[in-house]
Amino acid sequence: MKADIPIMPPAGRVDDAPPEFRRAVESLHVPVARPEISVEDIPAPQRLAPYAVAMSARVWLHQEDVAFGRLIVLYDPDNTREWPSPFRVVSYMSADMESEIATDPLLGQVAWSWLTDALASCAPQHQGLSGTVTRATTEGFAAKAEDPTTTEVELRASWSPSGDDLSGHMATWLELLASAAGLPPVNVTDITQRRPSSDS
């Protein structure tokens, strides 16, 4: 699965940023409820906005890396961009799909619904949502003819939050990754991973 996306050096210093942006950055650093998801801070892109912060995440299932994501928060205190608010959240997700799902003609709509459902439940106060879903299939030929065909789905989206509390938008991104990886809802046990009882 493609996961290593080039990241440019950070834009602006959080320490020198306006209080609104610093509060937004602090709100992103919330405990991750899912042990399968690991999150880390990464350098943010330059030139997209005066201030930016970024993080990446990977979803691990059965010791395999099954999904990757990146979240970038852009902030323009002078509101010179064509955004509904000074903030813009940019989300990226990629995940390998099982063969029966990969061939579904509605895969793009399903992947987009993972995001919209997560937004509706975690961060309903947002504006200007836009994005794309891409399906990429890799087939092997010649010496690689025996390699299995794989399909990866990528989702790129952006929206503007209302206010500087972005914890719900962080939760949206994590829920998007969980849905792409096929994780069960929080507090619901995956029966395929349960051990049989001693009297079974």
N, CA and C atoms as a LAMMPS dump frame, in Angstrom:
ITEM: TIMESTEP
0
ITEM: NUMBER OF ATOMS
600
ITEM: BOX BOUNDS ff ff ff
-5.0000000000000000e+02 5.0000000000000000e+02
-5.0000000000000000e+02 5.0000000000000000e+02
-5.0000000000000000e+02 5.0000000000000000e+02
ITEM: ATOMS id mol type element x y z
1 1 1 N 0.839 -1.187 0
2 1 2 C 0 0 0
3 1 3 C 0.875 1.238 0
4 2 1 N 0.592 2.204 -0.879
5 2 2 C 1.338 3.441 -0.891
6 2 3 C 1.015 4.203 0.381
7 3 1 N 2.053 4.661 1.097
8 3 2 C 1.794 5.37 2.345
9 3 3 C 2.721 6.55 2.552
10 4 1 N 3.935 6.501 2.005
11 4 2 C 4.9 7.548 2.273
12 4 3 C 4.686 8.702 1.305
13 5 1 N 4.05 9.773 1.802
14 5 2 C 3.74 10.932 0.985
15 5 3 C 4.705 12.051 1.349
16 6 1 N 5.389 12.661 0.365
17 6 2 C 6.348 13.705 0.707
18 6 3 C 5.683 14.846 1.478
19 7 1 N 6.322 15.285 2.547
20 7 2 C 5.831 16.387 3.349
21 7 3 C 6.876 17.5 3.32
22 8 1 N 6.437 18.735 3.09
23 8 2 C 7.362 19.858 3.078
24 8 3 C 7.605 20.36 4.505
25 9 1 N 8.6 21.215 4.714
26 9 2 C 8.888 21.721 6.05
27 9 3 C 7.692 22.459 6.644
28 10 1 N 7.68 22.64 7.975
29 10 2 C 6.526 23.241 8.63
30 10 3 C 6.314 24.695 8.247
31 11 1 N 5.039 25.12 8.285
32 11 2 C 4.684 26.501 7.99
33 11 3 C 4.44 27.23 9.298
34 12 1 N 5.248 28.237 9.569
35 12 2 C 5.049 29.016 10.779
36 12 3 C 5.388 28.223 12.036
37 13 1 N 5.561 28.916 13.133
38 13 2 C 5.801 28.256 14.41
39 13 3 C 4.574 28.385 15.268
40 14 1 N 4.182 27.28 15.877
41 14 2 C 2.995 27.308 16.716
42 14 3 C 3.179 28.288 17.871
43 15 1 N 4.39 28.368 18.409
44 15 2 C 4.639 29.263 19.539
45 15 3 C 4.39 30.722 19.179
46 16 1 N 4.617 31.078 17.914
47 16 2 C 4.448 32.458 17.472
48 16 3 C 3.078 32.709 16.855
49 17 1 N 2.233 31.716 16.83
50 17 2 C 0.939 31.819 16.163
51 17 3 C -0.078 32.571 17.027
52 18 1 N -1.128 33.076 16.401
53 18 2 C -2.201 33.722 17.164
54 18 3 C -2.844 32.735 18.136
55 19 1 N -3.427 33.239 19.244
56 19 2 C -4.053 32.349 20.238
57 19 3 C -5.109 31.414 19.647
58 20 1 N -5.86 31.882 18.659
59 20 2 C -6.902 31.046 18.064
60 20 3 C -6.303 29.791 17.437
61 21 1 N -5.185 29.956 16.749
62 21 2 C -4.542 28.8 16.127
63 21 3 C -3.932 27.885 17.179
64 22 1 N -3.335 28.446 18.217
65 22 2 C -2.758 27.622 19.269
66 22 3 C -3.836 26.792 19.969
67 23 1 N -5 27.399 20.186
68 23 2 C -6.103 26.635 20.802
69 23 3 C -6.549 25.507 19.876
70 24 1 N -6.569 25.78 18.571
71 24 2 C -6.971 24.749 17.611
72 24 3 C -5.994 23.586 17.638
73 25 1 N -4.696 23.893 17.689
74 25 2 C -3.679 22.843 17.726
75 25 3 C -3.825 22.008 18.989
76 26 1 N -4.028 22.656 20.115
77 26 2 C -4.201 21.928 21.373
78 26 3 C -5.415 21.005 21.323
79 27 1 N -6.483 21.452 20.67
80 27 2 C -7.702 20.641 20.621
81 27 3 C -7.539 19.388 19.774
82 28 1 N -6.536 19.367 18.89
83 28 2 C -6.3 18.185 18.052
84 28 3 C -5.664 17.049 18.841
85 29 1 N -4.96 17.383 19.894
86 29 2 C -4.214 16.366 20.64
87 29 3 C -5.09 15.764 21.737
88 30 1 N -5.995 14.924 21.288
89 30 2 C -6.905 14.224 22.194
90 30 3 C -6.523 12.742 22.217
91 31 1 N -6.859 12.032 23.29
92 31 2 C -6.549 10.598 23.335
93 31 3 C -7.237 9.849 22.187
94 32 1 N -6.519 8.914 21.588
95 32 2 C -7.071 8.093 20.51
96 32 3 C -7.723 6.865 21.138
97 33 1 N -9.035 6.718 20.928
98 33 2 C -9.784 5.662 21.606
99 33 3 C -9.497 4.274 21.044
100 34 1 N -8.929 4.214 19.847
101 34 2 C -8.72 2.918 19.191
102 34 3 C -7.248 2.524 19.245
103 35 1 N -6.938 1.397 19.879
104 35 2 C -5.537 0.975 19.957
105 35 3 C -4.958 0.593 18.602
106 36 1 N -5.818 0.321 17.622
107 36 2 C -5.322 -0.066 16.3
108 36 3 C -4.75 1.125 15.527
109 37 1 N -5.04 2.355 15.968
110 37 2 C -4.626 3.547 15.234
111 37 3 C -3.483 4.238 15.965
112 38 1 N -2.386 4.45 15.258
113 38 2 C -1.252 5.198 15.805
114 38 3 C -1.161 6.54 15.088
115 39 1 N -0.985 7.604 15.859
116 39 2 C -0.972 8.969 15.324
117 39 3 C 0.341 9.643 15.704
118 40 1 N 0.885 10.431 14.792
119 40 2 C 2.088 11.189 15.093
120 40 3 C 2.058 12.537 14.386
121 41 1 N 2.701 13.538 14.995
122 41 2 C 2.84 14.842 14.364
123 41 3 C 3.863 14.755 13.241
124 42 1 N 3.605 15.49 12.171
125 42 2 C 4.523 15.539 11.041
126 42 3 C 4.675 16.997 10.605
127 43 1 N 5.727 17.324 9.841
128 43 2 C 5.858 18.69 9.338
129 43 3 C 4.675 19.069 8.446
130 44 1 N 4.234 20.302 8.59
131 44 2 C 3.102 20.782 7.788
132 44 3 C 3.6 21.42 6.494
133 45 1 N 2.774 21.457 5.456
134 45 2 C 3.198 22.052 4.179
135 45 3 C 3.34 23.567 4.273
136 46 1 N 4.233 24.107 3.473
137 46 2 C 4.415 25.552 3.383
138 46 3 C 3.526 26.134 2.297
139 47 1 N 3.36 27.43 2.345
140 47 2 C 2.758 28.237 1.269
141 47 3 C 1.258 28.066 1.122
142 48 1 N 0.665 27.086 1.786
143 48 2 C -0.781 26.935 1.668
144 48 3 C -1.528 27.91 2.563
145 49 1 N -0.896 28.308 3.662
146 49 2 C -1.503 29.234 4.602
147 49 3 C -0.4 29.771 5.503
148 50 1 N -0.625 30.916 6.154
149 50 2 C 0.407 31.449 7.052
150 50 3 C 0.759 30.505 8.196
151 51 1 N -0.221 29.726 8.668
152 51 2 C 0.009 28.789 9.764
153 51 3 C -0.612 27.451 9.397
154 52 1 N 0.092 26.383 9.761
155 52 2 C -0.422 25.045 9.453
156 52 3 C 0.155 24.046 10.437
157 53 1 N -0.598 22.997 10.674
158 53 2 C -0.143 21.885 11.502
159 53 3 C -0.61 20.61 10.819
160 54 1 N 0.153 19.528 10.981
161 54 2 C -0.197 18.287 10.292
162 54 3 C 0.13 17.08 11.152
163 55 1 N -0.587 16.003 10.903
164 55 2 C -0.315 14.737 11.561
165 55 3 C -0.668 13.599 10.624
166 56 1 N -0.079 12.455 10.892
167 56 2 C -0.37 11.264 10.102
168 56 3 C -0.822 10.15 11.024
169 57 1 N -1.473 9.162 10.435
170 57 2 C -1.957 8.027 11.225
171 57 3 C -1.9 6.769 10.38
172 58 1 N -1.695 5.657 11.055
173 58 2 C -1.746 4.348 10.424
174 58 3 C -2.679 3.457 11.233
175 59 1 N -3.377 2.602 10.527
176 59 2 C -4.265 1.638 11.172
177 59 3 C -3.646 0.258 11.033
178 60 1 N -3.471 -0.416 12.172
179 60 2 C -2.855 -1.741 12.201
180 60 3 C -3.92 -2.77 12.571
181 61 1 N -4.017 -3.823 11.779
182 61 2 C -4.978 -4.887 12.025
183 61 3 C -4.285 -6.219 11.766
184 62 1 N -4.288 -7.09 12.782
185 62 2 C -3.594 -8.374 12.664
186 62 3 C -2.139 -8.166 12.26
187 63 1 N -1.521 -7.144 12.85
188 63 2 C -0.109 -6.806 12.627
189 63 3 C 0.181 -6.379 11.195
190 64 1 N -0.842 -5.951 10.474
191 64 2 C -0.653 -5.447 9.118
192 64 3 C -1.097 -3.989 9.045
193 65 1 N -0.377 -3.224 8.252
194 65 2 C -0.706 -1.824 8.004
195 65 3 C -1.811 -1.788 6.947
196 66 1 N -3.046 -1.49 7.351
197 66 2 C -4.177 -1.615 6.43
198 66 3 C -4.724 -0.277 5.953
199 67 1 N -4.373 0.811 6.595
200 67 2 C -4.862 2.124 6.16
201 67 3 C -3.894 3.196 6.633
202 68 1 N -3.858 4.275 5.882
203 68 2 C -2.97 5.387 6.186
204 68 3 C -3.743 6.681 5.999
205 69 1 N -3.455 7.67 6.828
206 69 2 C -4.132 8.945 6.687
207 69 3 C -3.242 10.104 7.039
208 70 1 N -3.654 11.287 6.599
209 70 2 C -2.948 12.508 6.921
210 70 3 C -3.987 13.601 7.148
211 71 1 N -3.779 14.406 8.169
212 71 2 C -4.671 15.519 8.478
213 71 3 C -3.846 16.789 8.551
214 72 1 N -4.284 17.815 7.843
215 72 2 C -3.617 19.112 7.844
216 72 3 C -4.647 20.169 8.217
217 73 1 N -4.277 21.05 9.124
218 73 2 C -5.126 22.183 9.49
219 73 3 C -4.409 23.454 9.052
220 74 1 N -5.063 24.223 8.203
221 74 2 C -4.536 25.481 7.694
222 74 3 C -5.251 26.641 8.377
223 75 1 N -4.51 27.722 8.63
224 75 2 C -5.102 28.877 9.305
225 75 3 C -4.608 30.163 8.663
226 76 1 N -5.554 30.976 8.22
227 76 2 C -5.257 32.281 7.624
228 76 3 C -5.964 33.344 8.457
229 77 1 N -5.265 33.978 9.406
230 77 2 C -5.932 34.931 10.295
231 77 3 C -6.522 36.135 9.576
232 78 1 N -5.983 36.47 8.398
233 78 2 C -6.514 37.607 7.64
234 78 3 C -7.645 37.214 6.71
235 79 1 N -7.932 35.892 6.668
236 79 2 C -9.051 35.37 5.863
237 79 3 C -8.955 35.816 4.395
238 80 1 N -7.751 35.709 3.822
239 80 2 C -7.558 36.094 2.429
240 80 3 C -7.862 34.966 1.458
241 81 1 N -8.018 33.743 1.965
242 81 2 C -8.379 32.618 1.099
243 81 3 C -9.889 32.596 0.889
244 82 1 N -10.304 31.861 -0.101
245 82 2 C -11.741 31.74 -0.364
246 82 3 C -12.317 30.597 0.454
247 83 1 N -12.166 30.707 1.777
248 83 2 C -12.69 29.716 2.705
249 83 3 C -13.839 30.335 3.486
250 84 1 N -14.804 29.533 3.916
251 84 2 C -15.898 30.076 4.723
252 84 3 C -15.469 30.581 6.093
253 85 1 N -14.273 30.166 6.548
254 85 2 C -13.755 30.602 7.843
255 85 3 C -12.229 30.693 7.737
256 86 1 N -11.546 31.226 8.768
257 86 2 C -10.079 31.305 8.687
258 86 3 C -9.397 29.944 8.679
259 87 1 N -10.115 28.898 9.084
260 87 2 C -9.539 27.558 9.139
261 87 3 C -9.958 26.73 7.932
262 88 1 N -9.073 25.809 7.555
263 88 2 C -9.412 24.796 6.543
264 88 3 C -8.791 23.484 6.987
265 89 1 N -9.616 22.437 7.077
266 89 2 C -9.156 21.1 7.419
267 89 3 C -8.999 20.301 6.127
268 90 1 N -7.838 19.704 5.932
269 90 2 C -7.558 18.891 4.746
270 90 3 C -7.302 17.469 5.209
271 91 1 N -8.051 16.54 4.667
272 91 2 C -7.968 15.142 5.1
273 91 3 C -7.617 14.245 3.922
274 92 1 N -6.737 13.286 4.201
275 92 2 C -6.357 12.285 3.198
276 92 3 C -6.431 10.908 3.832
277 93 1 N -6.922 9.938 3.075
278 93 2 C -7.018 8.561 3.549
279 93 3 C -6.741 7.621 2.399
280 94 1 N -5.986 6.55 2.636
281 94 2 C -5.815 5.49 1.65
282 94 3 C -5.895 4.151 2.354
283 95 1 N -6.504 3.18 1.683
284 95 2 C -6.666 1.854 2.284
285 95 3 C -6.79 0.814 1.193
286 96 1 N -6.247 -0.374 1.465
287 96 2 C -6.423 -1.503 0.556
288 96 3 C -7.814 -2.093 0.766
289 97 1 N -8.456 -2.454 -0.327
290 97 2 C -9.802 -3.011 -0.279
291 97 3 C -9.794 -4.494 -0.61
292 98 1 N -10.653 -5.249 0.061
293 98 2 C -10.815 -6.654 -0.282
294 98 3 C -11.457 -6.772 -1.662
295 99 1 N -11.194 -7.896 -2.338
296 99 2 C -11.599 -8.029 -3.737
297 99 3 C -13.095 -7.85 -3.948
298 100 1 N -13.915 -8.4 -3.032
299 100 2 C -15.358 -8.281 -3.236
300 100 3 C -15.851 -6.86 -3.066
301 101 1 N -15.125 -6.057 -2.276
302 101 2 C -15.495 -4.655 -2.11
303 101 3 C -14.917 -3.822 -3.242
304 102 1 N -13.72 -4.155 -3.676
305 102 2 C -13.03 -3.369 -4.697
306 102 3 C -13.789 -3.325 -6.014
307 103 1 N -14.537 -4.37 -6.33
308 103 2 C -15.261 -4.417 -7.602
309 103 3 C -16.638 -3.766 -7.531
310 104 1 N -17.029 -3.31 -6.374
311 104 2 C -18.345 -2.686 -6.215
312 104 3 C -18.349 -1.345 -6.95
313 105 1 N -19.258 -1.159 -7.92
314 105 2 C -19.287 0.116 -8.661
315 105 3 C -19.625 1.31 -7.776
316 106 1 N -20.189 1.05 -6.613
317 106 2 C -20.545 2.132 -5.693
318 106 3 C -19.466 2.392 -4.654
319 107 1 N -18.282 1.863 -4.858
320 107 2 C -17.22 2.009 -3.866
321 107 3 C -16.932 3.483 -3.569
322 108 1 N -16.898 4.311 -4.595
323 108 2 C -16.629 5.728 -4.385
324 108 3 C -17.671 6.376 -3.487
325 109 1 N -18.941 6.073 -3.744
326 109 2 C -20.009 6.634 -2.924
327 109 3 C -19.935 6.111 -1.494
328 110 1 N -19.605 4.837 -1.354
329 110 2 C -19.486 4.257 -0.019
330 110 3 C -18.348 4.923 0.756
331 111 1 N -17.197 5.084 0.102
332 111 2 C -16.057 5.72 0.771
333 111 3 C -16.384 7.153 1.17
334 112 1 N -17.082 7.864 0.295
335 112 2 C -17.453 9.245 0.636
336 112 3 C -18.427 9.271 1.814
337 113 1 N -19.298 8.284 1.892
338 113 2 C -20.251 8.236 3.009
339 113 3 C -19.537 7.984 4.336
340 114 1 N -18.366 7.306 4.297
341 114 2 C -17.608 7.14 5.538
342 114 3 C -17.263 8.51 6.121
343 115 1 N -16.886 9.437 5.241
344 115 2 C -16.527 10.777 5.702
345 115 3 C -17.76 11.558 6.144
346 116 1 N -18.802 11.586 5.318
347 116 2 C -19.974 12.393 5.657
348 116 3 C -20.672 11.88 6.909
349 117 1 N -20.703 10.563 7.091
350 117 2 C -21.298 10.013 8.312
351 117 3 C -20.478 10.409 9.536
352 118 1 N -19.157 10.362 9.397
353 118 2 C -18.294 10.739 10.515
354 118 3 C -18.452 12.221 10.843
355 119 1 N -18.533 13.06 9.829
356 119 2 C -18.746 14.486 10.062
357 119 3 C -20.074 14.733 10.757
358 120 1 N -21.119 14.045 10.301
359 120 2 C -22.444 14.253 10.881
360 120 3 C -22.481 13.9 12.361
361 121 1 N -21.725 12.87 12.753
362 121 2 C -21.764 12.435 14.146
363 121 3 C -20.741 13.132 15.023
364 122 1 N -19.617 13.56 14.438
365 122 2 C -18.527 14.119 15.248
366 122 3 C -18.346 15.626 15.101
367 123 1 N -18.616 16.154 13.917
368 123 2 C -18.348 17.578 13.67
369 123 3 C -19.388 18.154 12.714
370 124 1 N -20.655 18.215 13.158
371 124 2 C -21.705 18.684 12.241
372 124 3 C -21.571 20.151 11.845
373 125 1 N -20.848 20.956 12.653
374 125 2 C -20.691 22.375 12.345
375 125 3 C -19.497 22.59 11.418
376 126 1 N -19.745 22.467 10.124
377 126 2 C -18.69 22.691 9.139
378 126 3 C -19.312 23.248 7.866
379 127 1 N -18.465 23.803 7.008
380 127 2 C -18.934 24.419 5.774
381 127 3 C -17.978 24.093 4.641
382 128 1 N -18.501 24.223 3.419
383 128 2 C -17.644 24.145 2.238
384 128 3 C -16.962 22.817 2.015
385 129 1 N -17.659 21.718 2.282
386 129 2 C -17.064 20.396 2.085
387 129 3 C -16.859 20.112 0.606
388 130 1 N -15.682 19.605 0.258
389 130 2 C -15.403 19.178 -1.117
390 130 3 C -14.379 18.062 -1.08
391 131 1 N -14.311 17.268 -2.146
392 131 2 C -13.326 16.196 -2.155
393 131 3 C -13.478 15.25 -3.315
394 132 1 N -12.607 14.256 -3.339
395 132 2 C -12.603 13.248 -4.392
396 132 3 C -12.318 11.879 -3.795
397 133 1 N -12.75 10.846 -4.507
398 133 2 C -12.417 9.468 -4.166
399 133 3 C -11.801 8.821 -5.405
400 134 1 N -10.651 8.183 -5.238
401 134 2 C -9.945 7.552 -6.343
402 134 3 C -9.757 6.077 -6.049
403 135 1 N -10.042 5.252 -7.064
404 135 2 C -9.821 3.815 -6.945
405 135 3 C -8.688 3.425 -7.891
406 136 1 N -7.646 2.779 -7.352
407 136 2 C -6.492 2.382 -8.163
408 136 3 C -6.296 0.877 -8.051
409 137 1 N -6.284 0.183 -9.191
410 137 2 C -6.102 -1.266 -9.228
411 137 3 C -4.73 -1.605 -9.793
412 138 1 N -4.015 -2.486 -9.109
413 138 2 C -2.686 -2.906 -9.543
414 138 3 C -2.72 -4.372 -9.949
415 139 1 N -2.318 -4.657 -11.209
416 139 2 C -2.274 -6.018 -11.73
417 139 3 C -0.821 -6.387 -12.068
418 140 1 N -0.457 -7.636 -11.851
419 140 2 C 0.878 -8.092 -12.171
420 140 3 C 0.941 -8.783 -13.518
421 141 1 N 2.063 -8.614 -14.225
422 141 2 C 2.268 -9.239 -15.522
423 141 3 C 3.683 -9.804 -15.596
424 142 1 N 3.891 -10.713 -16.577
425 142 2 C 5.202 -11.339 -16.795
426 142 3 C 5.672 -11.997 -15.496
427 143 1 N 6.833 -11.578 -14.97
428 143 2 C 7.368 -12.218 -13.769
429 143 3 C 6.476 -11.996 -12.553
430 144 1 N 5.609 -11.006 -12.636
431 144 2 C 4.712 -10.717 -11.521
432 144 3 C 3.282 -11.181 -11.795
433 145 1 N 3.124 -12.041 -12.786
434 145 2 C 1.786 -12.476 -13.173
435 145 3 C 1.055 -13.215 -12.051
436 146 1 N 1.813 -13.85 -11.164
437 146 2 C 1.194 -14.601 -10.078
438 146 3 C 0.832 -13.723 -8.882
439 147 1 N 1.282 -12.477 -8.887
440 147 2 C 0.95 -11.585 -7.777
441 147 3 C -0.546 -11.298 -7.766
442 148 1 N -1.166 -11.248 -6.607
443 148 2 C -2.6 -10.975 -6.548
444 148 3 C -2.913 -9.541 -6.972
445 149 1 N -4.051 -9.367 -7.607
446 149 2 C -4.508 -8.033 -7.974
447 149 3 C -4.972 -7.308 -6.716
448 150 1 N -4.52 -6.095 -6.557
449 150 2 C -4.895 -5.316 -5.382
450 150 3 C -5.579 -4.02 -5.811
451 151 1 N -6.459 -3.531 -4.962
452 151 2 C -7.152 -2.273 -5.221
453 151 3 C -7.041 -1.389 -3.99
454 152 1 N -6.665 -0.159 -4.228
455 152 2 C -6.538 0.821 -3.157
456 152 3 C -7.516 1.958 -3.404
457 153 1 N -8.173 2.407 -2.356
458 153 2 C -9.065 3.555 -2.459
459 153 3 C -8.43 4.719 -1.717
460 154 1 N -8.47 5.884 -2.334
461 154 2 C -7.928 7.102 -1.741
462 154 3 C -9.03 8.146 -1.662
463 155 1 N -9.114 8.816 -0.538
464 155 2 C -10.092 9.89 -0.362
465 155 3 C -9.357 11.148 0.051
466 156 1 N -9.624 12.226 -0.663
467 156 2 C -9.088 13.539 -0.329
468 156 3 C -10.262 14.49 -0.145
469 157 1 N -10.259 15.221 0.944
470 157 2 C -11.38 16.114 1.226
471 157 3 C -10.904 17.302 2.039
472 158 1 N -11.659 18.385 1.967
473 158 2 C -11.373 19.543 2.801
474 158 3 C -12.682 20.22 3.167
475 159 1 N -12.666 20.905 4.302
476 159 2 C -13.842 21.633 4.775
477 159 3 C -13.377 22.683 5.776
478 160 1 N -14.266 23.617 6.09
479 160 2 C -13.946 24.666 7.045
480 160 3 C -14.756 24.473 8.315
481 161 1 N -14.082 24.36 9.464
482 161 2 C -14.795 24.213 10.727
483 161 3 C -15.312 25.564 11.229
484 162 1 N -16.255 25.502 12.137
485 162 2 C -16.744 26.703 12.808
486 162 3 C -16.101 26.764 14.187
487 163 1 N -15.315 27.799 14.435
488 163 2 C -14.652 27.918 15.723
489 163 3 C -13.286 27.263 15.725
490 164 1 N -12.613 27.328 16.876
491 164 2 C -11.253 26.814 16.978
492 164 3 C -11.138 25.523 17.78
493 165 1 N -12.259 24.934 18.168
494 165 2 C -12.228 23.622 18.811
495 165 3 C -12.338 22.565 17.721
496 166 1 N -11.223 21.931 17.415
497 166 2 C -11.176 20.985 16.299
498 166 3 C -11.173 19.538 16.762
499 167 1 N -11.504 19.294 18.022
500 167 2 C -11.5 17.921 18.523
501 167 3 C -12.488 17.045 17.756
502 168 1 N -13.643 17.595 17.399
503 168 2 C -14.616 16.827 16.629
504 168 3 C -14.128 16.514 15.225
505 169 1 N -13.328 17.39 14.667
506 169 2 C -12.794 17.171 13.32
507 169 3 C -11.67 16.139 13.353
508 170 1 N -10.918 16.141 14.449
509 170 2 C -9.931 15.073 14.662
510 170 3 C -10.644 13.733 14.788
511 171 1 N -11.74 13.702 15.541
512 171 2 C -12.515 12.47 15.696
513 171 3 C -13.092 12.016 14.358
514 172 1 N -13.496 12.972 13.525
515 172 2 C -14.013 12.641 12.193
516 172 3 C -12.965 11.911 11.368
517 173 1 N -11.749 12.447 11.371
518 173 2 C -10.659 11.839 10.598
519 173 3 C -10.343 10.435 11.094
520 174 1 N -10.295 10.257 12.416
521 174 2 C -10.006 8.935 12.967
522 174 3 C -11.13 7.95 12.643
523 175 1 N -12.368 8.416 12.675
524 175 2 C -13.492 7.53 12.349
525 175 3 C -13.481 7.163 10.868
526 176 1 N -13.074 8.094 10.011
527 176 2 C -12.918 7.795 8.586
528 176 3 C -11.908 6.678 8.386
529 177 1 N -10.771 6.763 9.061
530 177 2 C -9.746 5.735 8.944
531 177 3 C -10.249 4.398 9.469
532 178 1 N -10.982 4.431 10.571
533 178 2 C -11.525 3.196 11.137
534 178 3 C -12.497 2.531 10.172
535 179 1 N -13.35 3.323 9.538
536 179 2 C -14.306 2.768 8.576
537 179 3 C -13.587 2.175 7.375
538 180 1 N -12.563 2.865 6.879
539 180 2 C -11.816 2.365 5.724
540 180 3 C -11.118 1.056 6.044
541 181 1 N -10.676 0.915 7.287
542 181 2 C -9.978 -0.31 7.695
543 181 3 C -10.925 -1.417 8.108
544 182 1 N -12.219 -1.124 8.17
545 182 2 C -13.195 -2.144 8.555
546 182 3 C -13.211 -2.442 10.038
547 183 1 N -12.797 -1.484 10.868
548 183 2 C -12.828 -1.701 12.311
549 183 3 C -14.271 -1.638 12.825
550 184 1 N -14.592 -2.434 13.84
551 184 2 C -15.93 -2.368 14.416
552 184 3 C -16.104 -1.067 15.179
553 185 1 N -17.35 -0.648 15.453
554 185 2 C -17.563 0.562 16.247
555 185 3 C -16.878 0.465 17.603
556 186 1 N -16.547 1.615 18.178
557 186 2 C -15.911 1.642 19.488
558 186 3 C -16.812 0.957 20.508
559 187 1 N -16.182 0.159 21.381
560 187 2 C -16.882 -0.583 22.437
561 187 3 C -17.681 -1.774 21.913
562 188 1 N -17.498 -2.122 20.636
563 188 2 C -18.135 -3.313 20.072
564 188 3 C -17.044 -4.311 19.74
565 189 1 N -17.117 -5.508 20.298
566 189 2 C -16.095 -6.525 20.097
567 189 3 C -16.22 -7.15 18.72
568 190 1 N -15.082 -7.295 18.054
569 190 2 C -15.032 -8.009 16.774
570 190 3 C -15.03 -9.505 17.082
571 191 1 N -16.119 -10.198 16.734
572 191 2 C -16.249 -11.607 17.122
573 191 3 C -15.221 -12.477 16.429
574 192 1 N -14.631 -12.002 15.328
575 192 2 C -13.619 -12.811 14.642
576 192 3 C -12.323 -12.85 15.429
577 193 1 N -12.181 -11.936 16.421
578 193 2 C -10.961 -11.913 17.192
579 193 3 C -11.153 -12.475 18.593
580 194 1 N -12.362 -12.936 18.922
581 194 2 C -12.611 -13.463 20.244
582 194 3 C -12.056 -14.871 20.377
583 195 1 N -11.496 -15.152 21.512
584 195 2 C -10.993 -16.489 21.763
585 195 3 C -12.141 -17.382 22.207
586 196 1 N -12.126 -18.656 21.791
587 196 2 C -13.196 -19.562 22.251
588 196 3 C -13.091 -19.786 23.755
589 197 1 N -14.232 -19.948 24.386
590 197 2 C -14.242 -20.195 25.816
591 197 3 C -13.707 -21.596 26.1
592 198 1 N -13.319 -21.834 27.354
593 198 2 C -12.674 -23.098 27.694
594 198 3 C -13.628 -24.283 27.598
595 199 1 N -14.961 -24.016 27.69
596 199 2 C -15.918 -25.12 27.617
597 199 3 C -16.562 -25.252 26.258
598 200 1 N -16.022 -24.556 25.25
599 200 2 C -16.613 -24.678 23.911
600 200 3 C -15.937 -25.81 23.154
